Structure formats: structure tokens, C-alpha cells
Amino acid sequence: MFSPEGRIRDEGSSGSVGEGDRREDILRHATGNSSERTPSSPLVSIGIPVYNGEQFIAQALDCFLAQTFSDFGIIICDNDSHDKTEQICLEYARRDPRIRYYRNESNIGVAGNCRRVLDLAAGKYFKYAAHDDLCAPQFLERCLEVLERHPDVILAYPKTKLLNELSGELIEYEEGMNLQSARPSERFMQLMQQMRLCNTIFGLVRTVELRKTGGYPAYLGGDIVLMAELSLRGKFYEIPEYLFYRRFHPSAASSIKDQRQLESYLEPSLAKQERIRRREWTHLVGHFRSTLRTPLPITERARLMLALLRILLWKRKELFKELWVMGQTD
């Protein structure tokens, strides 16, 4: 649970996947000969895109350095921060060779920075990490156990608690993304019906499969489109333990309400453009491209096309409104 000092203590659970010797066997198989591994070729790569994160980045790094599974590498991509982020990260990198720090010459936006940390990843498994969120010590171990035991699972994630930085309140959050159907179309529809905060993007995923997607999209809500495509490629597994703590605070992206500011945060070049905003059409086209890009049986592709038609009908008012606005500006 979360302590007042900003640390995560191991909660433990008798319901975790793998116990005792069985867990040790799984991790031994996963890591192989750890003495042959180097910081540049770990089993797990953790990508942290950050911009002006001096307030929380140290806590995030401390959480990973306290993990019960240690064969990981941390890739920090700094989006040209103007606070003490660079000094803090360089100090951590000096102390632990598993941490690598990169600084962008200019702010390429969170979408571009997310793509960059993935490009730099060398691990078999990959995790996106926000600089202001926290993980319990067993986060990586629990997720890795699942992925090593279940080849059909593409992404494993634990349950989430939402942390209000101002009040200190912790709220248990129900994700509902335990996507276990053998049919990609059913996993896709379950995700589309239940996805809200998109905490699954901070789970542990198979790197090779994540790279087969179009990457982190440079538009609002692109993380949902990315997760939807991953659901077509494999199952999602929810670990029934609260091991992830998502922090909400005034400077978090979730606190930005102005759409132009959100676009600037996502991709600075977007906010500079005087353009028509067509979020619903962008998402629909993104899902369509994901369906075409993913190798699927003909029957499943047909079911997905039908599902997209249902989404079109479900959101027809918003879609027609965007078309009307586009027509008015011609």
C-alpha cells in the first residue's frame, strides 16, 4: 500500500500466479543465464518519457530499483526539460548501470517521445512508465510470470489504485480489461465498451508485438487506439493484485482540459496548426487501419468490420457533426 513518505510497500497475495518453487522455476526460465546479460540487453525494458519531471521522477525510479525482479533496463528520454530532471536522472544513471538517459534536442511531444523509448528498447518485454506514477516491488515479477507461462497473452497488467496527490486519497479502480476470449473481435469489443482511463498501457507487453503496431499515435486518445490494436494481436491478463498506483496532480496531463494545450503536450506541431478537429473520425480510421494491419482469419476480419460499423452507428451524431464542421470551413 502507499505510505505517506511516497513509498510502495509489498502487499502480497495468496492469489498470485505461481507460488514458491514454481515461481522460481518460471523466473529462472525467463532470465536464463543472467550473468551473460548486460545493461544494454535486459529481459525487460522500461521506457520513461519525461518532461519537467523533477517533482516525481526520483520516486518513480526508486520504485523500479526496488523491484523483486532485477533483469531490466530503464530508458529515460527527456523531452528537453528546463527544470532539474536532467541532473536527477544523470545521478541515478551514474549510480546504476541499468539506467540510460537520453535528452532530446527539442520537445518532440509525448507521442514522439513514447515512440523513441520503444525504438531504444532491447528487452524481450517492454513497459511504458510515466515519471509520476508508482509501482509496487512485485510489479515486474508478477507480470513476467504471466507472460512466460501464457504465450497467447500479449499484455499483463496489475490492478490499479488512483492516487490523488492533493488529498492523499487512494481509490481502487476497476479496469475490466481481462481480455481472455480466443476471438480477437470479442476482445476488441470488450475493450471498446469498457476502456476509460487506459491504465493497461502501463502494463508489461511483448516488445515484438508492440512494434508491429503503428506505434503511439500522435492524436488525442491515441493510446486507446493502440490498446485496441494490441487486443487484436493477443490476450490481456489482469493480475488480481493492486500493484500500480496512478498519480493525479495539477501538472499531470489528465488535469489539462484545454484541447489545444493537450495537443501541444501530445505533439507540439499539432497545436501550431489551424485545423479542423475530427477526433471521432481519426479514431475510426485508426481502428480500421489496425484491422487491416493485423493478420486475422477472414471470419474475424469480417466480424471486426461489422463491429466498426456498429461503432459508426453508435457515434453517428458526433461523426456527422464533425463532417458538418468540415463542410462549413470549405
C-alpha positions in Angstrom: 0.0 0.0 0.0 1.0 3.6 -0.4 2.8 5.2 2.6 2.9 8.9 3.5 6.5 9.0 2.6 5.7 8.2 -1.1 7.0 4.6 -0.9 5.3 1.4 -2.0 5.2 -1.5 0.4 4.7 -5.1 -0.8 1.1 -6.0 -0.3 1.5 -9.7 -1.0 -1.3 -12.0 -2.1 -2.1 -15.7 -1.9 -3.9 -15.4 -5.2 -0.9 -14.5 -7.4 0.1 -16.6 -10.4 2.8 -19.1 -9.5 3.9 -19.9 -5.9 7.1 -21.0 -4.2 9.3 -23.3 -6.3 7.0 -23.0 -9.3 7.6 -19.2 -9.4 11.3 -19.6 -9.1 11.3 -22.1 -12.0 9.4 -19.7 -14.2 11.7 -16.8 -13.4 14.8 -19.0 -13.9 13.5 -20.0 -17.3 12.7 -16.4 -18.2 16.1 -14.9 -17.2 18.3 -17.8 -18.5 21.9 -17.2 -17.6 21.7 -13.7 -16.1 25.4 -13.5 -15.9 25.5 -13.3 -19.7 23.2 -10.3 -19.8 24.3 -6.7 -19.9 22.5 -3.4 -19.0 22.1 -2.9 -22.8 20.3 -6.3 -23.3 18.0 -6.9 -20.4 15.0 -9.2 -20.4 12.7 -6.2 -19.6 13.0 -2.7 -21.0 11.2 0.2 -19.1 10.7 3.3 -21.2 10.1 6.6 -19.3 9.3 9.6 -21.5 9.6 12.7 -19.3 9.3 16.5 -19.5 9.9 18.7 -16.5 9.5 15.8 -14.1 11.7 16.9 -11.2 8.9 16.6 -8.6 8.3 12.9 -9.1 10.9 11.2 -11.3 13.1 10.2 -8.3 10.2 8.3 -6.7 9.4 6.6 -9.9 13.0 5.4 -10.3 13.2 4.3 -6.7 10.1 2.1 -7.3 11.8 0.3 -10.2 15.1 -0.1 -8.4 13.2 -1.8 -5.6 11.7 -4.4 -7.9 11.9 -8.1 -6.8 12.8 -8.9 -10.4 16.1 -7.2 -11.4 16.9 -8.1 -15.0 15.6 -4.9 -16.5 16.9 -1.7 -18.2 15.4 1.7 -17.8 15.4 4.1 -20.8 14.7 7.7 -19.9 14.0 10.1 -22.8 14.0 13.7 -21.6 11.9 16.0 -23.8 14.2 19.0 -23.4 13.2 19.7 -19.8 14.0 23.0 -18.2 14.0 22.0 -14.6 16.3 19.6 -12.6 15.1 16.5 -14.4 18.4 16.1 -16.2 20.5 16.4 -13.1 18.4 13.9 -11.2 18.4 11.3 -13.9 22.1 11.6 -14.6 22.8 11.0 -10.9 20.6 7.8 -10.9 22.3 6.7 -14.2 25.7 7.2 -12.5 24.7 5.0 -9.6 23.1 2.2 -11.5 24.2 1.0 -15.0 20.7 -0.3 -15.8 19.6 3.3 -16.3 20.3 5.1 -19.5 19.5 8.7 -20.0 18.8 10.4 -23.4 17.9 14.1 -23.9 16.1 15.3 -27.0 17.4 18.5 -28.6 13.8 19.9 -28.7 10.4 18.9 -27.3 9.0 16.3 -29.7 5.9 15.8 -27.7 4.8 12.8 -25.6 3.8 10.8 -28.6 7.1 11.2 -30.3 8.9 10.5 -27.0 6.9 7.3 -26.4 7.9 6.1 -29.9 11.6 6.9 -29.1 11.8 5.0 -25.9 10.3 2.0 -27.7 12.9 2.4 -30.5 15.7 2.3 -27.9 14.3 -0.8 -26.1 16.4 -4.0 -26.3 14.3 -6.3 -24.0 12.0 -9.1 -24.9 9.3 -7.4 -22.8 8.6 -3.7 -22.6 6.8 -1.4 -20.2 5.8 2.2 -20.6 6.2 4.1 -17.4 5.0 7.7 -16.5 7.5 9.7 -14.5 4.8 10.5 -11.9 3.3 7.0 -11.3 4.4 4.4 -8.8 4.7 0.6 -8.9 4.8 -2.0 -6.1 8.0 -4.1 -5.8 6.4 -7.2 -7.3 5.0 -5.4 -10.4 7.5 -6.8 -12.9 7.8 -10.2 -11.3 4.0 -10.8 -11.4 3.6 -9.6 -15.0 6.6 -11.6 -16.2 5.2 -14.8 -14.6 2.1 -14.5 -16.7 3.8 -13.7 -20.0 6.3 -16.5 -19.6 3.5 -19.1 -18.8 0.9 -18.0 -21.3 2.2 -17.5 -24.9 -1.2 -16.3 -26.1 -1.1 -13.4 -23.6 0.3 -10.3 -25.2 0.0 -7.9 -22.3 -0.1 -8.4 -18.5 -1.1 -5.7 -16.0 -2.0 -5.5 -12.3 -5.0 -3.8 -10.8 -4.7 0.0 -10.2 -5.2 2.4 -7.3 -5.7 6.1 -8.2 -3.6 8.4 -6.0 -4.9 12.0 -5.5 -1.7 13.9 -4.8 -3.5 16.8 -3.2 -5.8 14.9 -0.8 -3.6 11.8 -0.4 -6.8 9.7 -1.2 -6.3 6.2 -2.7 -9.2 4.8 -4.8 -9.4 1.2 -6.1 -10.1 1.3 -9.8 -11.8 -1.5 -11.8 -10.2 -1.7 -15.2 -12.2 -4.6 -16.7 -9.6 -5.4 -19.3 -9.0 -9.0 -18.6 -9.4 -9.9 -22.2 -9.4 -13.7 -22.4 -11.6 -14.5 -25.4 -10.0 -16.6 -28.1 -11.7 -14.4 -30.7 -9.9 -11.1 -31.5 -13.2 -9.5 -32.4 -14.6 -10.2 -28.9 -11.5 -8.9 -27.2 -11.7 -5.7 -29.3 -15.4 -5.1 -28.5 -14.9 -5.7 -24.8 -12.1 -3.1 -24.8 -14.1 -0.6 -26.7 -17.1 -1.0 -24.3 -15.1 -0.8 -21.1 -11.9 1.3 -21.7 -11.8 4.5 -19.8 -8.5 5.6 -18.2 -6.4 3.3 -20.3 -4.1 2.1 -17.4 -3.3 -1.0 -19.4 -0.8 1.0 -21.5 1.4 0.9 -18.4 1.4 -3.0 -18.2 4.1 -5.3 -19.5 3.9 -6.2 -23.2 5.8 -8.3 -25.7 8.1 -5.9 -27.4 8.0 -7.5 -30.8 4.2 -7.3 -30.9 4.1 -3.7 -29.8 6.5 -2.8 -32.6 4.2 -4.4 -35.2 1.5 -1.8 -34.4 1.6 1.7 -35.8 3.3 2.9 -32.6 2.0 5.5 -30.2 -0.4 7.6 -32.3 0.1 11.4 -32.4 -3.6 12.3 -31.7 -5.8 12.7 -28.7 -7.0 9.3 -27.4 -4.4 7.5 -29.5 -3.4 5.3 -26.5 -6.9 3.7 -26.7 -6.4 3.0 -30.5 -3.1 1.5 -29.7 -4.5 -0.8 -27.0 -7.3 -1.8 -29.3 -4.9 -3.0 -31.9 -2.9 -4.9 -29.3 -6.2 -6.6 -28.2 -6.4 -8.0 -31.8 -2.9 -9.5 -31.5 -3.3 -11.3 -28.2 -5.0 -11.6 -24.9 -4.8 -9.2 -21.9 -4.3 -10.6 -18.4 -5.3 -8.8 -15.3 -3.3 -9.7 -12.2 -5.7 -9.6 -9.2 -3.3 -7.5 -7.1 -3.1 -3.7 -6.6 0.5 -3.2 -7.8 0.1 0.0 -9.9 -0.5 3.5 -8.5 -1.5 6.2 -11.0 -1.0 9.6 -9.6 -3.3 12.6 -10.3 -1.9 16.1 -9.7 -2.3 19.6 -11.1 0.5 19.3 -13.6 -0.5 15.9 -14.9 -1.7 15.5 -18.5 -5.0 14.2 -17.1 -5.5 17.7 -15.5 -5.3 19.5 -18.8 -8.7 20.5 -20.1 -7.9 22.8 -23.0 -7.8 20.8 -26.2 -5.1 23.0 -27.8 -2.9 22.5 -24.7 -3.5 18.8 -24.8 -2.5 18.7 -28.5 0.7 20.7 -27.7 1.5 18.2 -24.9 1.0 15.3 -27.3 2.7 16.7 -30.4 3.8 20.4 -30.3 3.5 20.8 -34.1 -0.2 19.9 -33.9 -1.2 22.9 -31.7 0.5 25.3 -34.2 -1.8 24.2 -37.0 -5.1 25.9 -37.6 -7.0 22.7 -38.4 -10.4 21.0 -38.0 -10.5 18.7 -35.1 -12.1 15.4 -36.0 -11.4 13.0 -33.1 -14.1 10.5 -33.8 -13.2 10.1 -37.5 -9.5 9.8 -36.6 -10.2 7.0 -34.1 -12.5 5.2 -36.5 -9.9 5.4 -39.3 -7.2 4.3 -36.8 -9.2 1.2 -35.8 -9.8 0.4 -39.5 -6.1 0.6 -40.2 -5.4 -1.6 -37.2 -7.8 -4.2 -38.5 -6.1 -4.2 -42.0 -2.6 -4.3 -40.5 -3.2 -7.2 -38.1 -3.0 -10.8 -39.5 -6.5 -12.2 -38.9 -8.7 -15.0 -40.2 -11.3 -13.9 -42.7 -14.2 -14.6 -40.4 -12.6 -12.4 -37.6 -11.9 -9.6 -40.0 -15.5 -9.7 -41.1 -16.7 -9.6 -37.5 -14.4 -6.6 -36.8 -15.7 -4.7 -39.9 -19.2 -5.3 -38.6 -18.1 -4.0 -35.1 -16.6 -0.9 -36.7 -19.9 -0.3 -38.5 -21.7 -0.6 -35.1 -19.3 2.0 -33.7 -20.1 4.3 -36.6 -23.8 3.9 -36.0 -23.3 4.3 -32.2 -21.3 7.6 -32.7 -23.2 8.8 -35.7 -24.2 12.1 -34.2 -20.6 13.0 -33.3 -19.3 11.8 -36.7 -21.9 13.8 -38.6 -21.2 16.9 -36.6 -17.5 16.6 -37.5 -18.4 16.3 -41.1 -20.7 19.3 -40.9 -18.0 21.4 -39.4 -15.6 20.3 -42.1 -18.1 21.2 -44.7 -18.7 24.7 -43.2 -15.0 25.5 -43.4 -14.6 24.6 -47.1 
